[in-house]
Amino acid sequence: MDRLTNTVRPYAWGSVHAIPALLGVPATGAPQAELWMGAHPGDSSRVNRGGGPAALNELIEADPEAELGPASVAKFGPALPFLLKVLAAGLPLSIQAHPTLEQAKAGFADEEARGVPLEAPHRNYKDTNHKPELICALDEFEGLCGFRPPAEAAALMESLGVPELAPLVELLRGKPESEALSAALATILSMTGETAARTVAATAAAVERAAAGEDPTGQFAGYAYAAKEFPGDTGLIAALLLNHVRLQPGEALYLGAGLVHAYLRGTGVEIMANSDNVLRCGLTPKHVDVPELLKVVDFTASRPGVLRPAVDASGEQLYPVPIDEFRLSRYPLTGVPRTLSGRAPQILLCTEGTAVLTAADGTELTLATGQSAFLPADGTETVLSGADATVFRATVTL
């Protein structure tokens, strides 16, 4: 068992208070957006096995089978397949989508062949992997997820009474579903100059009026919030194509390839395949590659599939997902010890109270709120115990 020392990423959209509160440290006054736990080379966790701090990714590279287990290496290769985070959004994140595995491989190869530097701001593909994600709310969490049916999006736009949106309303009502959504998004993202400025300003004013007339938990409050934080951004109009969703603590969303989404505000535990491939389409000052984005997006209308955990006899609450690279569950600890298998690599994160890990040889590791541990796949069982505590478990499916 290894206690993890983790890095906080200070993206501008991060909350000032959420991650410091979880870690039990004073806020610095600067945004703290993501706490990374894992072996991503961009910011690997560190462990200390007696010889001083060492990067977890380097330990795995030195002996993959000892750290990850033969079964994980055979199935996923000699690297930890997932990255675990605490994500704290104080401001909206960009509207975005992620590629399939095949798209990521092709896109990465193309940019490499064209000599696009890996750290270039206009680079789309940072690696050859896909990036499915799961976000589980720690507090009330608000976001946008998946396309509304075109008729519903048209009705929403029409309800705002903005004349500049009339062509989009007509377009959404005049084509089959996927064609309508594709054409609408392409039209929005191609807006420039005075047309874009006038349309966004009128839409922003309309959603602010609508928000003032509804319950504070309604959908327009989220759109008005985005409009305020990203004035003049056509992403506000694109956001009207998407479903508004509000997660309560313990609820989750799975975000597969091609699904357009954005996080507006809140704190959650996020797990993803070990990738950094993002195609953006609004609410961002960063590069937006419209042609590449339109190739990646799945233009199928869908409702947000809010996940609630399935509880098994061991007390584990599992969030089911259709991939094997990651598996997220949680344990609400009430004094009954839980036994964890040691077949696969795993990271444990305590988000509430105090938990104790006991290895087969009797060694104990205590995790306070905000602390985490890496358990190598050594084949031995570990006992998890505690009272009035919550622990998230990240591992793989073998």
C-alpha positions in Angstrom: 0.0 0.0 0.0 1.3 3.4 -0.9 0.0 6.8 0.2 -0.2 9.1 -2.7 1.1 12.6 -2.9 -0.9 14.3 -5.7 -0.8 17.5 -7.8 -3.5 20.1 -8.0 -4.0 21.7 -11.4 -4.8 25.4 -11.1 -6.9 25.9 -14.2 -8.7 29.2 -14.3 -12.2 27.6 -14.1 -11.4 25.9 -10.8 -13.1 26.6 -7.5 -11.1 28.6 -5.0 -12.4 26.6 -2.0 -13.6 23.1 -2.8 -10.4 21.2 -3.1 -8.7 23.0 -0.2 -11.7 22.1 1.9 -11.5 18.5 0.9 -7.8 18.3 1.7 -8.2 20.3 5.0 -5.8 23.0 4.0 -6.2 26.8 3.8 -7.4 28.2 0.4 -4.7 30.2 -1.4 -7.2 32.5 -3.1 -6.2 31.0 -6.5 -8.4 28.6 -8.4 -7.8 24.9 -7.8 -9.5 22.9 -10.5 -8.3 19.2 -10.5 -6.6 16.9 -8.1 -4.9 14.2 -10.1 -4.4 10.7 -8.8 -2.7 8.1 -11.0 0.3 7.7 -13.3 -0.3 10.2 -16.1 3.1 11.4 -17.2 1.8 15.0 -17.2 1.4 15.0 -13.4 2.0 11.5 -11.9 1.3 10.9 -8.3 4.3 10.2 -6.1 4.9 7.5 -3.5 7.6 6.9 -0.9 8.8 3.3 -0.4 11.6 4.3 1.9 14.0 5.9 -0.7 12.3 9.2 -1.0 9.5 10.4 -3.3 9.2 8.5 -6.6 6.8 9.1 -9.5 4.3 6.3 -9.7 4.5 6.2 -13.5 8.2 5.6 -13.3 7.7 2.7 -10.8 5.2 1.2 -13.2 7.5 1.5 -16.2 10.3 -0.2 -14.3 8.2 -3.3 -13.4 4.7 -3.2 -14.9 3.7 -6.7 -13.9 4.7 -6.2 -10.3 2.6 -3.0 -10.0 -0.3 -3.7 -12.3 -0.5 -7.5 -12.3 0.0 -9.8 -15.3 -3.7 -9.8 -16.2 -3.9 -6.0 -16.4 -0.7 -5.8 -18.5 -1.9 -8.4 -20.8 -5.3 -6.7 -21.4 -4.3 -3.0 -21.3 -0.6 -2.8 -21.7 2.2 -1.7 -19.3 0.6 1.5 -18.0 -2.2 2.3 -15.6 -5.3 2.5 -17.8 -7.1 5.2 -15.9 -6.7 8.6 -14.3 -8.7 9.5 -11.2 -9.5 13.1 -10.3 -11.4 15.4 -8.0 -12.8 18.0 -10.3 -14.0 21.3 -8.8 -15.7 23.6 -11.2 -16.1 27.2 -10.0 -16.7 28.4 -13.6 -18.1 26.6 -16.6 -15.7 24.3 -18.5 -15.6 24.3 -22.3 -18.3 22.5 -24.3 -16.4 19.5 -25.7 -16.4 16.0 -27.1 -13.8 13.2 -27.2 -12.8 10.9 -30.1 -13.2 7.2 -30.4 -10.1 5.0 -30.1 -9.8 4.8 -33.9 -10.3 8.5 -34.4 -7.6 9.2 -31.7 -5.1 7.0 -33.4 -5.8 8.5 -36.8 -5.8 12.1 -35.6 -2.6 11.7 -33.6 -0.8 10.0 -36.6 -2.0 12.8 -38.9 -0.8 15.6 -36.6 2.5 13.9 -36.1 3.0 13.5 -39.8 2.2 17.2 -40.3 4.8 18.1 -37.6 2.3 19.8 -35.3 4.2 20.2 -31.9 2.6 18.2 -29.1 2.2 21.3 -26.9 0.9 23.6 -29.7 -2.3 25.4 -28.7 -3.9 24.3 -32.0 -3.0 20.6 -31.5 -6.1 18.4 -31.1 -4.7 14.9 -30.4 -2.2 14.6 -27.5 -2.1 10.8 -27.5 -3.5 7.8 -29.3 -6.1 6.9 -26.7 -9.8 7.5 -26.4 -11.2 9.4 -23.3 -14.4 8.0 -22.0 -15.2 9.6 -18.6 -17.4 9.1 -15.6 -18.2 12.0 -13.2 -19.8 11.3 -9.8 -21.1 14.3 -7.8 -19.8 15.1 -4.4 -22.1 18.0 -4.1 -24.9 19.4 -6.3 -23.3 19.3 -9.8 -24.6 21.1 -12.9 -23.8 20.4 -16.5 -24.8 20.0 -20.1 -24.9 16.5 -21.6 -25.9 15.2 -25.1 -28.2 16.8 -27.7 -31.8 17.5 -27.1 -34.2 16.2 -29.8 -34.2 18.9 -32.6 -37.8 19.8 -32.1 -37.2 20.4 -28.4 -34.1 22.5 -29.0 -36.1 24.5 -31.6 -38.9 25.1 -29.1 -36.4 26.2 -26.4 -34.8 28.7 -28.8 -38.2 29.9 -30.0 -39.4 30.5 -26.4 -36.6 33.0 -25.9 -38.1 35.4 -28.4 -34.8 36.2 -30.1 -35.4 37.0 -33.8 -31.7 36.2 -34.6 -32.3 32.6 -33.6 -35.2 32.1 -36.1 -33.0 30.6 -38.9 -31.7 28.0 -36.4 -35.2 27.2 -35.3 -36.3 26.7 -38.9 -33.2 24.6 -39.6 -33.8 22.3 -36.6 -37.4 21.7 -37.7 -36.7 21.2 -41.4 -34.3 18.2 -41.4 -34.0 14.7 -40.0 -32.5 14.5 -36.5 -28.8 14.0 -37.1 -28.8 16.3 -40.1 -30.6 19.0 -38.2 -28.3 18.8 -35.2 -25.1 18.7 -37.4 -26.3 21.6 -39.5 -27.3 23.7 -36.5 -24.0 23.2 -34.7 -22.0 23.9 -37.9 -24.0 27.1 -38.4 -23.5 28.3 -34.9 -19.8 27.7 -34.9 -19.4 29.4 -38.3 -20.9 32.6 -37.0 -18.4 35.5 -37.1 -18.3 39.3 -36.8 -21.3 41.4 -36.3 -23.7 38.5 -36.8 -22.2 36.5 -34.1 -21.9 39.5 -31.7 -25.5 40.5 -32.2 -26.9 37.0 -31.9 -25.0 36.1 -28.8 -25.8 39.4 -27.1 -29.5 39.0 -27.8 -29.5 35.3 -26.6 -27.6 36.2 -23.5 -30.1 38.9 -22.6 -33.0 36.5 -23.2 -31.6 33.7 -21.1 -31.0 36.2 -18.3 -34.6 37.3 -18.4 -35.8 33.7 -18.5 -33.6 32.8 -15.5 -35.0 35.7 -13.5 -38.5 34.3 -14.0 -37.9 30.7 -13.0 -36.8 28.7 -10.0 -33.1 29.1 -9.2 -32.5 25.4 -9.9 -34.1 25.7 -13.4 -32.2 25.3 -16.7 -32.0 28.9 -17.6 -29.9 29.8 -14.6 -27.2 27.6 -15.9 -27.3 29.2 -19.4 -27.3 32.6 -17.8 -24.3 31.7 -15.7 -22.4 30.6 -18.8 -23.4 33.7 -20.7 -22.0 35.9 -17.9 -18.7 34.1 -17.7 -18.2 33.9 -21.5 -19.6 37.1 -23.0 -19.7 37.0 -26.8 -19.0 33.3 -27.0 -21.1 31.4 -29.6 -20.9 28.4 -27.3 -23.9 29.9 -25.5 -26.1 29.2 -28.5 -24.5 25.7 -28.9 -25.4 25.1 -25.3 -29.1 25.5 -26.1 -28.8 22.4 -28.2 -27.8 20.3 -25.2 -29.7 18.8 -22.3 -29.3 20.5 -19.0 -28.6 18.1 -16.1 -28.3 18.6 -12.3 -26.7 15.7 -10.3 -27.3 15.2 -6.6 -24.5 13.8 -4.4 -23.8 10.2 -5.3 -25.3 10.5 -8.8 -23.1 10.1 -11.9 -22.9 10.5 -15.6 -21.0 8.4 -18.1 -19.6 10.3 -21.1 -18.7 8.2 -24.1 -17.0 9.1 -27.3 -18.7 11.8 -29.4 -21.0 12.9 -26.7 -21.0 16.7 -26.5 -20.9 17.9 -22.9 -19.8 20.6 -20.5 -19.6 21.0 -16.7 -21.0 24.2 -15.4 -20.3 24.1 -11.6 -19.9 21.7 -8.7 -17.4 19.2 -7.3 -17.2 15.5 -8.3 -14.9 12.5 -8.5 -14.0 11.9 -12.1 -12.4 8.9 -13.7 -11.3 8.5 -17.3 -9.2 6.5 -19.6 -5.6 7.7 -19.5 -5.9 10.3 -22.3 -5.9 14.1 -22.9 -7.7 14.3 -26.2 -10.3 17.1 -26.3 -12.2 18.7 -29.2 -13.8 21.9 -28.0 -16.8 23.8 -29.4 -17.5 26.7 -27.2 -17.4 28.5 -23.8 -13.6 28.6 -24.1 -10.7 30.9 -25.1 -8.9 27.9 -26.4 -8.6 26.6 -30.0 -11.8 25.3 -31.7 -11.2 23.2 -34.7 -14.7 23.1 -36.3 -14.1 20.6 -39.1 -12.3 18.1 -36.8 -15.0 18.6 -34.1 -17.8 17.8 -36.6 -16.1 14.6 -37.6 -15.9 13.5 -33.9 -19.3 14.4 -32.6 -22.2 11.9 -32.5 -25.2 13.8 -33.7 -27.8 11.5 -32.1 -30.3 13.0 -29.6 -30.2 11.4 -26.2 -31.3 12.0 -22.6 -28.6 12.2 -19.9 -28.3 8.8 -18.4 -28.0 9.6 -14.8 -26.4 6.7 -13.0 -27.1 5.6 -9.5 -24.9 2.9 -8.0 -25.8 -0.8 -7.9 -25.1 -2.3 -4.4 -23.8 -5.8 -4.1 -23.6 -8.1 -1.0 -20.2 -6.8 0.0 -21.5 -3.3 0.4 -19.7 -2.0 -2.7 -21.7 0.6 -4.7 -20.7 0.2 -8.3 -21.3 2.7 -11.2 -21.7 0.4 -14.3 -20.0 1.6 -17.5 -19.6 -0.2 -20.9 -15.8 -0.2 -20.9 -13.1 -2.1 -19.0 -10.3 0.6 -18.7 -11.9 1.9 -15.5 -14.3 0.8 -12.8 -15.5 3.2 -10.2 -17.3 2.3 -7.0 -17.7 3.7 -3.5 -17.9 2.3 0.0 -20.0 4.1 2.6 -18.3 2.7 5.7 -20.4 2.2 8.8 -18.1 0.0 11.0 -18.3 -3.2 8.9 -14.9 -4.1 7.3 -14.8 -4.7 3.6 -12.4 -7.0 1.8 -10.8 -5.8 -1.5 -9.4 -8.2 -4.0 -5.7 -7.7 -5.1 -6.0 -9.0 -8.6 -6.0 -5.5 -10.2 -4.3 -2.2 -9.6 -6.5 0.2 -7.6 -6.6 3.7 -6.2 -8.6 4.4 -3.0 -9.7 8.0 -2.2 -11.3 9.0 1.1 -13.9 11.8 0.6 -15.4 11.8 4.0 -14.3 10.8 7.5 -11.3 8.5 8.2 -10.7 5.1 6.7 -8.1 2.4 7.5 -6.5 0.0 5.1 -5.1 -3.2 6.5 -2.8 -5.4 4.4 -2.4 -9.2 4.6 0.7 -8.8 6.8 -1.1 -6.6 9.2 0.3 -3.3 8.0 -2.1 -0.4 8.3 -2.5 2.8 6.4 -4.9 5.5 7.6 -6.6 7.8 5.0 -8.1 11.1 6.2 -10.5 13.0 4.1 -8.9 14.0 0.8 -6.1 11.4 1.1 -5.6 8.5 -1.3 -3.6 5.3 -1.8 -2.3 3.1 -4.5 -2.6 -0.7 -4.1 -0.4 -2.7 -6.5 -1.9 -5.9 -7.9 0.1 -8.3 -5.7 -2.7 -10.8 -5.5 -3.3 -10.3 -1.7 -6.5 -9.0 -0.2 -6.8 -5.7 1.7 -9.3 -4.9 4.4 -11.0 -1.5 4.3 -12.6 -0.3 7.5 -13.9 2.8 9.1 -17.1 4.4 10.5 -18.9 7.4 9.1 -16.5 7.5 6.1 -16.8 7.3 2.4 -14.1 5.8 0.1 -14.1 5.7 -3.7 -12.3 2.8 -5.3 -10.9 3.1 -8.9 -9.7 0.0 -10.6 -10.1 -1.9 -13.9 -12.4 -4.7 -15.1 -10.4 -7.9 -15.9 
